[in-house]
Amino acid sequence: MSRSVLPFVSLALGLAASVVAGAPTIGKLQWNGPVIPGKPNMTLVGNDVADIYDQVLRINPNFVPNPTPADLNETINTNIHAPADPPPYECGNDLSLATASQGDVFTLVGDINRIGGTWNLGQNSYNRLLCQGTSGIYWDNYNSHLVTASAADVYARAIAVVGGCCLESPNTVSGLSSFPNNHPTAAYSDILVAEANCNDPAYTLPFNYAYPGPNAYEGQAPEVDADRSRR
């Protein structure tokens, strides 16, 4: 997973320093979107996307989620080969970011737009947005203010990582994609794809897991942890 589109050296050092310093802090996820047809949008706060989705279903058991794109695999393939540049990304081996399972991540990427809407993350915080098996999608906000992004924005960055960082290791993927500095509401925040343990709190830093992790590809020594859960 050595391909990269932009140099993220300073960003990687900043993230590592944050981990050492014990920051960022716990980050709750806030969501705003339609829950009941014909009614105003609602704002919900939860530990992660799954928590918010459960709240939506409790309010409206007949809620119909956005369908997973039928052409998800084609979308990922297009991002690998399209002449237009995808959102910038950096692959996980350059950041010592433990690997996720590509199969799990495909599912999670499809789940990003499940409830659509707009997501907010508080200042100087991390959140594991989604988790399955030993894989997760994270959001890092290292601003001193709240950041806001649409589900489509998050989806595009996760797709860029999946499309660009699994070329040399077809069963694994890890990396990050930053929102551009001129993004009106989410500048200086990142979407990360990496190892996760679904038993750990949703705010657990992805850098807490040793590289390369349990999904290591051939040539890497896998991390052994018999207690990892699946959900």
FIKEZA-896453 format. One line per field, with one value per atom (N, C-alpha, C): residue in three letters; x, y, z; atom name. Coordinates in pm, whole numbers, m for minus. Layout:
BEGIN
code <- ALA/...
u <- X/...
v <- Y/...
w <- Z/...
site <- CA/...
This chain:
BEGIN
code <- MET/MET/MET/SER/SER/SER/ARG/ARG/ARG/SER/SER/SER/VAL/VAL/VAL/LEU/LEU/LEU/PRO/PRO/PRO/PHE/PHE/PHE/VAL/VAL/VAL/SER/SER/SER/LEU/LEU/LEU/ALA/ALA/ALA/LEU/LEU/LEU/GLY/GLY/GLY/LEU/LEU/LEU/ALA/ALA/ALA/ALA/ALA/ALA/SER/SER/SER/VAL/VAL/VAL/VAL/VAL/VAL/ALA/ALA/ALA/GLY/GLY/GLY/ALA/ALA/ALA/PRO/PRO/PRO/THR/THR/THR/ILE/ILE/ILE/GLY/GLY/GLY/LYS/LYS/LYS/LEU/LEU/LEU/GLN/GLN/GLN/TRP/TRP/TRP/ASN/ASN/ASN/GLY/GLY/GLY/PRO/PRO/PRO/VAL/VAL/VAL/ILE/ILE/ILE/PRO/PRO/PRO/GLY/GLY/GLY/LYS/LYS/LYS/PRO/PRO/PRO/ASN/ASN/ASN/MET/MET/MET/THR/THR/THR/LEU/LEU/LEU/VAL/VAL/VAL/GLY/GLY/GLY/ASN/ASN/ASN/ASP/ASP/ASP/VAL/VAL/VAL/ALA/ALA/ALA/ASP/ASP/ASP/ILE/ILE/ILE/TYR/TYR/TYR/ASP/ASP/ASP/GLN/GLN/GLN/VAL/VAL/VAL/LEU/LEU/LEU/ARG/ARG/ARG/ILE/ILE/ILE/ASN/ASN/ASN/PRO/PRO/PRO/ASN/ASN/ASN/PHE/PHE/PHE/VAL/VAL/VAL/PRO/PRO/PRO/ASN/ASN/ASN/PRO/PRO/PRO/THR/THR/THR/PRO/PRO/PRO/ALA/ALA/ALA/ASP/ASP/ASP/LEU/LEU/LEU/ASN/ASN/ASN/GLU/GLU/GLU/THR/THR/THR/ILE/ILE/ILE/ASN/ASN/ASN/THR/THR/THR/ASN/ASN/ASN/ILE/ILE/ILE/HIS/HIS/HIS/ALA/ALA/ALA/PRO/PRO/PRO/ALA/ALA/ALA/ASP/ASP/ASP/PRO/PRO/PRO/PRO/PRO/PRO/PRO/PRO/PRO/TYR/TYR/TYR/GLU/GLU/GLU/CYS/CYS/CYS/GLY/GLY/GLY/ASN/ASN/ASN/ASP/ASP/ASP/LEU/LEU/LEU/SER/SER/SER/LEU/LEU/LEU/ALA/ALA/ALA/THR/THR/THR/ALA/ALA/ALA/SER/SER/SER/GLN/GLN/GLN/GLY/GLY/GLY/ASP/ASP/ASP/VAL/VAL/VAL/PHE/PHE/PHE/THR/THR/THR/LEU/LEU/LEU/VAL/VAL/VAL/GLY/GLY/GLY/ASP/ASP/ASP/ILE/ILE/ILE/ASN/ASN/ASN/ARG/ARG/ARG/ILE/ILE/ILE/GLY/GLY/GLY/GLY/GLY/GLY/THR/THR/THR/TRP/TRP/TRP/ASN/ASN/ASN/LEU/LEU/LEU/GLY/GLY/GLY/GLN/GLN/GLN/ASN/ASN/ASN/SER/SER/SER/TYR/TYR/TYR/ASN/ASN/ASN/ARG/ARG/ARG/LEU/LEU/LEU/LEU/LEU/LEU/CYS/CYS/CYS/GLN/GLN/GLN/GLY/GLY/GLY/THR/THR/THR/SER/SER/SER/GLY/GLY/GLY/ILE/ILE/ILE/TYR/TYR/TYR/TRP/TRP/TRP/ASP/ASP/ASP/ASN/ASN/ASN/TYR/TYR/TYR/ASN/ASN/ASN/SER/SER/SER/HIS/HIS/HIS/LEU/LEU/LEU/VAL/VAL/VAL/THR/THR/THR/ALA/ALA/ALA/SER/SER/SER/ALA/ALA/ALA/ALA/ALA/ALA/ASP/ASP/ASP/VAL/VAL/VAL/TYR/TYR/TYR/ALA/ALA/ALA/ARG/ARG/ARG/ALA/ALA/ALA/ILE/ILE/ILE/ALA/ALA/ALA/VAL/VAL/VAL/VAL/VAL/VAL/GLY/GLY/GLY/GLY/GLY/GLY/CYS/CYS/CYS/CYS/CYS/CYS/LEU/LEU/LEU/GLU/GLU/GLU/SER/SER/SER/PRO/PRO/PRO/ASN/ASN/ASN/THR/THR/THR/VAL/VAL/VAL/SER/SER/SER/GLY/GLY/GLY/LEU/LEU/LEU/SER/SER/SER/SER/SER/SER/PHE/PHE/PHE/PRO/PRO/PRO/ASN/ASN/ASN/ASN/ASN/ASN/HIS/HIS/HIS/PRO/PRO/PRO/THR/THR/THR/ALA/ALA/ALA/ALA/ALA/ALA/TYR/TYR/TYR/SER/SER/SER/ASP/ASP/ASP/ILE/ILE/ILE/LEU/LEU/LEU/VAL/VAL/VAL/ALA/ALA/ALA/GLU/GLU/GLU/ALA/ALA/ALA/ASN/ASN/ASN/CYS/CYS/CYS/ASN/ASN/ASN/ASP/ASP/ASP/PRO/PRO/PRO/ALA/ALA/ALA/TYR/TYR/TYR/THR/THR/THR/LEU/LEU/LEU/PRO/PRO/PRO/PHE/PHE/PHE/ASN/ASN/ASN/TYR/TYR/TYR/ALA/ALA/ALA/TYR/TYR/TYR/PRO/PRO/PRO/GLY/GLY/GLY/PRO/PRO/PRO/ASN/ASN/ASN/ALA/ALA/ALA/TYR/TYR/TYR/GLU/GLU/GLU/GLY/GLY/GLY/GLN/GLN/GLN/ALA/ALA/ALA/PRO/PRO/PRO/GLU/GLU/GLU/VAL/VAL/VAL/ASP/ASP/ASP/ALA/ALA/ALA/ASP/ASP/ASP/ARG/ARG/ARG/SER/SER/SER/ARG/ARG/ARG/ARG/ARG/ARG
u <- 84/0/88/174/270/231/125/90/33/78/22/5/m87/m115/m56/m52/4/98/201/288/215/204/133/229/358/457/425/400/372/245/144/18/41/119/146/217/313/384/290/198/102/9/m37/m123/m49/75/154/175/202/222/94/m21/m148/m170/m134/m151/m63/64/157/108/51/7/m126/m188/m315/m433/m414/m520/m526/m634/m758/m842/m953/m1037/m1152/m1237/m1355/m1441/m1492/m1576/m1710/m1816/m1951/m1982/m2066/m2106/m2245/m2262/m2393/m2440/m2567/m2624/m2749/m2766/m2887/m2940/m3066/m3123/m3270/m3333/m3474/m3495/m3590/m3624/m3766/m3860/m3999/m4037/m4082/m4117/m4216/m4188/m4276/m4254/m4168/m4139/m4002/m3977/m3846/m3734/m3616/m3500/m3482/m3421/m3394/m3244/m3203/m3063/m3049/m2959/m2935/m2787/m2754/m2615/m2591/m2480/m2452/m2305/m2271/m2131/m2070/m2153/m2105/m2226/m2202/m2311/m2413/m2367/m2460/m2552/m2497/m2576/m2685/m2647/m2744/m2849/m2807/m2903/m3003/m2959/m3050/m3151/m3104/m3195/m3300/m3256/m3349/m3458/m3419/m3516/m3611/m3562/m3652/m3759/m3718/m3813/m3909/m3854/m3935/m3897/m3966/m3933/m3948/m4020/m4040/m3943/m3841/m3741/m3679/m3671/m3613/m3475/m3368/m3234/m3202/m3107/m3057/m2996/m3023/m2968/m2818/m2750/m2609/m2596/m2505/m2493/m2473/m2555/m2547/m2414/m2351/m2225/m2106/m2114/m2008/m1872/m1864/m1737/m1690/m1786/m1750/m1701/m1765/m1723/m1580/m1548/m1412/m1314/m1350/m1264/m1243/m1350/m1340/m1243/m1246/m1156/m1011/m987/m849/m799/m886/m840/m888/m975/m1032/m924/m933/m834/m842/m963/m977/m924/m855/m796/m905/m898/m989/m944/m1021/m972/m833/m748/m612/m614/m517/m510/m365/m343/m212/m235/m157/m179/m111/m167/m137/4/78/214/304/272/350/318/209/166/170/218/215/72/m22/m164/m207/m241/m269/m381/m371/m458/m595/m692/m829/m849/m954/m992/m1066/m1023/m1088/m1235/m1266/m1405/m1493/m1445/m1521/m1538/m1431/m1435/m1533/m1541/m1640/m1780/m1811/m1942/m1959/m1856/m1864/m1879/m1806/m1817/m1961/m2021/m2160/m2255/m2218/m2304/m2295/m2193/m2173/m2296/m2353/m2466/m2600/m2600/m2722/m2826/m2782/m2876/m2853/m2752/m2728/m2712/m2771/m2770/m2634/m2621/m2499/m2446/m2315/m2252/m2163/m2165/m2080/m1992/m1868/m1776/m1716/m1714/m1666/m1519/m1477/m1339/m1239/m1123/m1009/m1050/m1115/m1162/m1158/m1154/m1164/m1298/m1348/m1463/m1449/m1475/m1483/m1627/m1644/m1777/m1847/m1773/m1829/m1728/m1776/m1688/m1749/m1666/m1707/m1584/m1596/m1483/m1362/m1252/m1130/m1104/m1211/m1196/m1284/m1237/m1315/m1290/m1386/m1371/m1381/m1282/m1270/m1278/m1309/m1305/m1222/m1124/m1034/m1052/m1088/m1098/m992/m890/m787/m795/m919/m948/m992/m990/m1041/m1188/m1256/m1398/m1462/m1592/m1669/m1652/m1652/m1650/m1777/m1816/m1939/m1910/m1965/m1949/m2074/m2108/m2219/m2173/m2270/m2237/m2166/m2205/m2142/m1995/m1962/m1823/m1739/m1792/m1721/m1706/m1812/m1812/m1702/m1692/m1593/m1451/m1423/m1288/m1257/m1356/m1335/m1313/m1391/m1375/m1236/m1186/m1053/m947/m957/m860/m871/m992/m1011/m962/m994/m955/m806/m738/m598/m500/m546/m452/m462/m529/m536/m478/m404/m354/m247/m162/m52/m84/m196/m235/m386/m430/m572/m669/m622/m715/m714/m633/m621/m618/m645/m641/m628/m552/m554/m500/m543/m499/m590/m562/m646/m662/m769/m794/m840/m771/m801/m903/m989/m1072/m981/m1006/m916/m919/m811/m799/m903/m958/m1061/m1202/m1216/m1351/m1422/m1545/m1610/m1641/m1656/m1699/m1617/m1528/m1454/m1305/m1252/m1109/m1030/m911/m823/m889/m959/m1004/m985/m978/m943/m1041/m1059/m1128/m1021/m1021/m922/m990/m924/m964/m852/m886/m780/m836/m746/m788/m879/m969/m1054/m1084/m1123/m1177/m1314/m1419/m1555/m1592/m1515/m1538/m1483/m1391/m1333/m1429/m1422/m1511/m1494/m1601/m1602/m1500/m1448/m1350/m1206/m1186/m1051/m970/m849/m764/m719/m722/m672/m524/m449/m306/m275/m379/m358/m327/m355/m333/m200/m122/13/9/92/106/187/154/50/m87/m96/m225/m264/m383/m424/m460/m477/m512/m390/m272/m148/m147/m92/m81/51/67/186/313/406/529/529/411/403/372/419/390/258/155/25/27/m53/m73/m173/m148/m235/m317/m449/m538/m664/m674/m785/m915/m909/m1028/m1100/m1054/m1118/m1260/m1353/m1494/m1536/m1654/m1714/m1855/m1894/m2033/m2081
v <- m119/0/124/139/247/365/352/461/578/700/819/927/1018/1124/1257/1281/1404/1373/1455/1434/1473/1378/1403/1394/1420/1398/1482/1612/1698/1657/1615/1570/1446/1351/1228/1259/1350/1386/1454/1536/1602/1503/1403/1301/1221/1184/1107/1187/1318/1402/1410/1414/1421/1296/1181/1055/1054/1095/1096/1190/1303/1404/1369/1262/1223/1295/1367/1435/1373/1386/1454/1384/1443/1394/1310/1260/1183/1268/1208/1282/1216/1280/1235/1280/1204/1237/1298/1409/1471/1458/1423/1402/1486/1542/1615/1564/1521/1470/1433/1388/1352/1217/1211/1086/1042/1137/1108/1185/1118/1188/1301/1413/1528/1612/1569/1642/1711/1814/1880/1782/1813/1733/1731/1621/1607/1607/1648/1642/1539/1444/1337/1332/1289/1277/1134/1073/936/906/783/741/721/679/653/647/614/610/503/387/279/322/393/442/538/630/725/655/557/483/410/353/287/388/509/611/648/658/688/581/454/345/342/385/391/500/610/718/681/621/582/441/338/199/170/256/236/319/373/453/370/431/363/424/350/406/424/511/524/391/344/215/223/111/102/114/198/214/80/55/m74/m90/22/18/48/6/39/m9/m136/m188/m111/m75/1/141/198/331/326/223/208/188/104/78/206/285/411/506/510/599/559/429/385/429/419/436/563/639/757/861/933/1037/1154/1184/1291/1244/1333/1295/1276/1168/1154/1248/1258/1338/1291/1381/1341/1240/1152/1049/1010/947/891/750/655/516/482/379/352/316/257/217/337/450/572/636/593/649/547/424/314/293/296/284/141/67/m77/m104/m216/m243/m295/m261/m312/m419/m499/m598/m529/m550/m484/m524/m652/m697/m624/m608/m534/m388/m330/m189/m164/m256/m242/m227/m309/m300/m166/m123/2/122/122/233/242/127/127/178/157/200/349/416/557/640/610/692/636/538/469/565/659/757/895/907/1035/1148/1262/1376/1442/1519/1595/1554/1533/1488/1598/1613/1709/1637/1687/1632/1749/1737/1845/1874/1983/2030/1930/1922/1844/1704/1630/1497/1398/1270/1157/1090/1022/934/820/696/582/579/624/637/502/404/274/165/48/m62/m195/m282/m420/m508/m621/m712/m641/m641/m575/m447/m385/m272/m155/m34/84/200/294/421/530/616/716/857/950/1093/1162/1239/1312/1461/1534/1680/1740/1801/1862/2014/2063/2206/2239/2368/2413/2451/2398/2423/2300/2292/2183/2184/2063/2052/1980/2009/1956/1901/1783/1725/1645/1645/1562/1417/1326/1185/1166/1243/1231/1271/1373/1415/1304/1245/1138/1017/985/872/890/1009/1034/1010/1051/1034/890/820/678/600/632/566/591/714/747/661/641/557/413/361/221/202/297/283/298/377/404/326/265/206/54/m12/m158/m221/m143/m194/m300/m285/m378/m487/m473/m571/m591/m675/m678/m717/m771/m810/m714/m610/m518/m375/m283/m142/m58/50/152/281/392/522/631/754/867/962/1038/1143/1268/1377/1502/1586/1654/1756/1870/1932/2039/2158/2233/2348/2455/2455/2554/2499/2379/2326/2418/2458/2561/2518/2386/2344/2230/2168/2052/2058/2175/2188/2143/2088/2039/1928/1840/1716/1605/1480/1367/1253/1176/1048/939/845/739/603/513/373/290/209/139/26/m42/m146/m89/m171/m133/m258/m237/m343/m293/m360/m311/m315/m385/m385/m259/m191/m70/47/149/266/329/393/450/561/617/725/673/540/485/526/576/620/502/514/404/379/482/464/388/353/268/125/87/m50/m58/m159/m172/m208/m140/m169/m297/m387/m373/m423/m498/m542/m681/m728/m867/m893/m788/m806/m794/m815/m797/m881/m821/m895/m972/m1050/m1136/m1051/m1097/m1025/m946/m936/m869/m971/m946/m1034/m991/m1076/m1035/m1022/m929/m914/m1021/m1085/m1191/m1140/m1152/m1111/m1194/m1297/m1390/m1333/m1217/m1162/m1059/m1035/m933/m979/m886/m921/m880/m929/m892/m847/m745/m700/m655
w <- 0/0/0/m99/m96/m182/m262/m350/m272/m304/m241/m346/m322/m417/m371/m242/m189/m75/m53/64/191/284/409/527/503/608/731/711/826/896/819/879/963/908/983/1114/1109/1232/1330/1279/1366/1433/1359/1417/1523/1491/1588/1716/1701/1819/1901/1833/1905/1988/1929/2002/2127/2110/2222/2331/2290/2386/2453/2409/2466/2403/2296/2224/2084/2013/2041/2149/2181/2288/2234/2324/2287/2195/2091/1999/1975/2021/1987/1844/1776/1640/1642/1574/1561/1417/1401/1267/1251/1131/1099/966/965/842/858/750/755/822/915/984/949/952/921/794/690/565/589/527/539/663/753/876/864/947/944/980/932/969/1120/1169/1311/1335/1454/1496/1606/1587/1683/1716/1838/1882/1927/1883/1921/1923/1961/1969/1830/1735/1600/1507/1381/1283/1318/1363/1400/1513/1611/1724/1674/1588/1535/1451/1371/1289/1377/1489/1583/1639/1669/1719/1614/1489/1380/1372/1384/1374/1493/1610/1725/1706/1644/1618/1505/1401/1284/1242/1295/1259/1111/1039/895/811/876/804/691/574/458/432/457/437/289/264/127/85/m36/m78/m99/m72/m106/m257/m305/m451/m520/m619/m690/m760/m794/m868/m778/m649/m554/m604/m646/m696/m819/m906/m1025/m987/m885/m837/m786/m708/m656/m771/m866/m981/m1062/m1078/m1152/m1083/m950/m877/m894/m919/m941/m1078/m1178/m1315/m1383/m1321/m1386/m1414/m1527/m1556/m1459/m1410/m1311/m1176/m1106/m978/m873/m793/m679/m568/m459/m346/m304/m257/m218/m105/m106/m3/21/134/168/220/172/209/342/407/547/581/487/524/548/485/508/642/704/832/944/915/1011/1063/970/1002/976/1082/1071/970/902/789/829/747/757/650/666/567/454/331/219/209/235/229/328/452/553/513/461/426/312/215/109/168/269/334/404/477/552/459/349/254/202/175/131/237/365/476/505/453/485/448/331/287/332/421/463/518/604/657/597/510/443/542/508/598/611/716/746/882/891/1015/1070/1203/1272/1373/1388/1488/1565/1698/1783/1769/1829/1817/1873/1806/1854/1899/1811/1850/1735/1774/1682/1702/1596/1611/1512/1559/1469/1416/1295/1238/1221/1171/1138/1168/1208/1244/1203/1147/1120/1125/1194/1204/1263/1191/1237/1158/1110/1019/1062/1035/1072/978/978/910/1017/1022/1129/1072/1162/1128/1234/1191/1280/1258/1362/1356/1447/1390/1475/1469/1453/1465/1607/1639/1768/1757/1654/1634/1571/1578/1518/1367/1307/1161/1114/990/932/793/763/630/595/469/423/413/415/396/262/160/29/34/114/129/193/299/368/275/205/111/7/m51/m155/m105/18/71/109/163/192/63/m40/m170/m227/m212/m264/m199/m67/4/m43/m48/m90/m233/m320/m459/m482/m399/m424/m341/m232/m137/m125/m216/m209/m334/m413/m541/m524/m421/m402/m301/m234/m132/m144/m234/m273/m162/m51/56/174/169/282/233/325/289/416/409/513/452/508/458/508/462/500/383/388/289/362/338/407/329/403/340/298/183/137/232/231/321/293/171/139/153/211/235/333/304/387/530/555/689/749/672/725/698/664/640/762/737/843/926/857/918/816/864/777/795/689/694/684/779/782/767/696/685/745/847/919/1003/1074/1167/1275/1325/1438/1519/1643/1728/1772/1727/1753/1900/1984/2128/2194/2126/2181/2162/2247/2230/2093/2047/1911/1893/2002/1990/1996/1998/2006/1884/1908/1798/1712/1580/1496/1515/1557/1578/1707/1783/1900/1862/1737/1691/1619/1655/1600/1452/1375/1232/1214/1122/1020/1064/1175/1225/1178/1220/1193/1048/970/828/738/796/721/595/490/365/361/257/245/255/335/357/485/551/680/787/906/1019/1082/1080/1134/1286/1335/1477/1523/1634/1682/1799/1789/1897/1887/1969/1959/2012/2080/2142/2057/1937/1855/1818/1827/1803/1663/1625/1497/1519/1445/1453/1318
site <- N/CA/C/N/CA/C/N/CA/C/N/CA/C/N/CA/C/N/CA/C/N/CA/C/N/CA/C/N/CA/C/N/CA/C/N/CA/C/N/CA/C/N/CA/C/N/CA/C/N/CA/C/N/CA/C/N/CA/C/N/CA/C/N/CA/C/N/CA/C/N/CA/C/N/CA/C/N/CA/C/N/CA/C/N/CA/C/N/CA/C/N/CA/C/N/CA/C/N/CA/C/N/CA/C/N/CA/C/N/CA/C/N/CA/C/N/CA/C/N/CA/C/N/CA/C/N/CA/C/N/CA/C/N/CA/C/N/CA/C/N/CA/C/N/CA/C/N/CA/C/N/CA/C/N/CA/C/N/CA/C/N/CA/C/N/CA/C/N/CA/C/N/CA/C/N/CA/C/N/CA/C/N/CA/C/N/CA/C/N/CA/C/N/CA/C/N/CA/C/N/CA/C/N/CA/C/N/CA/C/N/CA/C/N/CA/C/N/CA/C/N/CA/C/N/CA/C/N/CA/C/N/CA/C/N/CA/C/N/CA/C/N/CA/C/N/CA/C/N/CA/C/N/CA/C/N/CA/C/N/CA/C/N/CA/C/N/CA/C/N/CA/C/N/CA/C/N/CA/C/N/CA/C/N/CA/C/N/CA/C/N/CA/C/N/CA/C/N/CA/C/N/CA/C/N/CA/C/N/CA/C/N/CA/C/N/CA/C/N/CA/C/N/CA/C/N/CA/C/N/CA/C/N/CA/C/N/CA/C/N/CA/C/N/CA/C/N/CA/C/N/CA/C/N/CA/C/N/CA/C/N/CA/C/N/CA/C/N/CA/C/N/CA/C/N/CA/C/N/CA/C/N/CA/C/N/CA/C/N/CA/C/N/CA/C/N/CA/C/N/CA/C/N/CA/C/N/CA/C/N/CA/C/N/CA/C/N/CA/C/N/CA/C/N/CA/C/N/CA/C/N/CA/C/N/CA/C/N/CA/C/N/CA/C/N/CA/C/N/CA/C/N/CA/C/N/CA/C/N/CA/C/N/CA/C/N/CA/C/N/CA/C/N/CA/C/N/CA/C/N/CA/C/N/CA/C/N/CA/C/N/CA/C/N/CA/C/N/CA/C/N/CA/C/N/CA/C/N/CA/C/N/CA/C/N/CA/C/N/CA/C/N/CA/C/N/CA/C/N/CA/C/N/CA/C/N/CA/C/N/CA/C/N/CA/C/N/CA/C/N/CA/C/N/CA/C/N/CA/C/N/CA/C/N/CA/C/N/CA/C/N/CA/C/N/CA/C/N/CA/C/N/CA/C/N/CA/C/N/CA/C/N/CA/C/N/CA/C/N/CA/C/N/CA/C/N/CA/C/N/CA/C/N/CA/C/N/CA/C/N/CA/C/N/CA/C/N/CA/C/N/CA/C/N/CA/C/N/CA/C/N/CA/C/N/CA/C/N/CA/C/N/CA/C/N/CA/C/N/CA/C/N/CA/C/N/CA/C/N/CA/C/N/CA/C/N/CA/C/N/CA/C/N/CA/C/N/CA/C/N/CA/C/N/CA/C/N/CA/C/N/CA/C/N/CA/C/N/CA/C/N/CA/C/N/CA/C/N/CA/C/N/CA/C/N/CA/C/N/CA/C/N/CA/C/N/CA/C/N/CA/C/N/CA/C/N/CA/C/N/CA/C/N/CA/C/N/CA/C/N/CA/C/N/CA/C/N/CA/C/N/CA/C/N/CA/C/N/CA/C/N/CA/C/N/CA/C/N/CA/C/N/CA/C/N/CA/C/N/CA/C/N/CA/C/N/CA/C
